[in-house]
Amino acid sequence: MRDPYLDGLKDDYDNYSNQLKKLKKKLLKSSSSGEQAKIIKQIDSIANKMENNQKQSVKVTKSRIKERKAKSKR
């Protein structure tokens, strides 16, 4: 099932994932506790965005399935 909106959500999720990988490397290299705290806040923010992205994806997928079932009953 190809859906432009869902494809966009997947692309956003992949971008968040890549950002997390970069921040993880940056966190491991950092020795300053202040810098580490900033990085952890960024990681937490991105994780929240990813969670919201996944929730939205599930909602849209369920909606699309309902639409398909309604069309097939007609």
Residue pairs with C-beta under 8 A, 6 or more apart in sequence:
1 64
3 60
3 64
5 60
6 57
6 60
6 61
6 64
9 53
9 56
9 57
9 60
10 57
12 53
13 50
13 53
13 54
13 57
16 46
16 49
16 50
16 53
17 50
19 46
20 43
20 46
20 47
20 50
23 39
23 42
23 43
23 46
24 43
26 39
27 36
27 39
27 40
27 43
30 36
30 39
